[in-house]
Structure formats: structure tokens, C-alpha cells
Amino acid sequence: MTVAGAWSMTGFGMFSVIEKASGLWVGRLGPWRPADWPGNEVGWGLAPAFWGKGYATEGAATAIDWAFDSLGWTEVIHTIGPQNTPSQNVARRLGSVQGEPGRLPAPYENEPVDVWGQSREAWRARRTA
């Protein structure tokens, strides 16, 4: 399944992020779950020019709220490469914790990833604290 096909196949998928001030496309983020994925993921991928501006953290937080409240998910994961420190930092800011190394389906089966995540209960406890 492609990111674009996720909406028609599952009823949810990544959102485009557009910078309000400039109208520029920043990247994409949101919930998705391709076949054989290690879990229900809220992921993000932004153009490097927009890193460090809070878009990933703010957008992913909103997407996690939506996934738990509207999609009924009970946990959320983020698959992150072991060398991807910026995304690891976003996951930490979201309150996710690093779990075991994961395995992605083809054609990504040889790409190393760590599976970060948290439960709906942990997320809601942080949001109301």
C-alpha cells in the first residue's frame, strides 16, 4: 500500500503539512498501517528545510489524538532508523519510549528500525497532566 492509497483502502492515512505563512509544502505526517507493518503507526517525514520548527511534534501530537479518539487505536508506534536522532527526539517529546528493534515488510525488510511507542492510557495521562 502506498501513502496515497491508504485513505481509499483503510479510511485513514498521512496528511500533507503546509506552512501557513508561506503556503509551502512541509511534508507529511499521520496515521498509517500498511500490511505486515509492526503496528499502528503515526509517522512523519518533513523536508529538511523545515526541521527544528516544531511541525513534526505538533502535527504528530494532533494525529495521535485523532488516532486514539476517532480511529479507536489502543497503542501507537513510530518506526525510526537507529541513526535518525531528529526523529528519535520527536518521539521522546511525544512521550514515546524505544522498544525492541523491528522488522518492516518488503521492500524495506533490510532497513534497520527501532519501534518506539506508547499506549492510549500513557498518552492521555501525559496530555491531562
Secondary structure as the mmCIF struct_conf table of DSSP 4:
data_model
#
loop_
_struct_conf.conf_type_id
_struct_conf.id
_struct_conf.beg_label_comp_id
_struct_conf.beg_label_asym_id
_struct_conf.beg_label_seq_id
_struct_conf.end_label_comp_id
_struct_conf.end_label_asym_id
_struct_conf.end_label_seq_id
HELX_RH_AL_P HELX_RH_AL_P1 VAL A 3 THR A 10
BEND BEND1 GLY A 11 GLY A 11
STRN STRN1 PHE A 15 ILE A 18
TURN_TY1_P TURN_TY1_P1 LYS A 20 SER A 22
STRN STRN2 TRP A 25 TRP A 32
TURN_TY1_P TURN_TY1_P2 ALA A 35 ASP A 36
BEND BEND2 PRO A 38 GLY A 39
STRN STRN3 GLU A 41 LEU A 46
HELX_RH_3T_P HELX_RH_3T_P1 PRO A 48 PHE A 50
TURN_TY1_P TURN_TY1_P3 TRP A 51 GLY A 52
BEND BEND3 LYS A 53 GLY A 54
HELX_RH_AL_P HELX_RH_AL_P2 TYR A 55 ASP A 69
TURN_TY1_P TURN_TY1_P4 SER A 70 SER A 70
BEND BEND4 LEU A 71 LEU A 71
BEND BEND5 THR A 74 THR A 74
STRN STRN4 GLU A 75 ILE A 80
TURN_TY1_P TURN_TY1_P5 PRO A 82 GLN A 83
HELX_RH_AL_P HELX_RH_AL_P3 THR A 85 ARG A 93
TURN_TY1_P TURN_TY1_P6 LEU A 94 GLY A 95
STRN STRN5 VAL A 97 GLY A 102
HELX_LH_PP_P HELX_LH_PP_P1 LEU A 104 PRO A 105
TURN_TY1_P TURN_TY1_P7 ALA A 106 PRO A 107
BEND BEND6 TYR A 108 TYR A 108
TURN_TY1_P TURN_TY1_P8 GLU A 109 ASN A 110
BEND BEND7 GLU A 111 GLU A 111
STRN STRN6 VAL A 113 SER A 119
HELX_RH_AL_P HELX_RH_AL_P4 ARG A 120 THR A 128
#
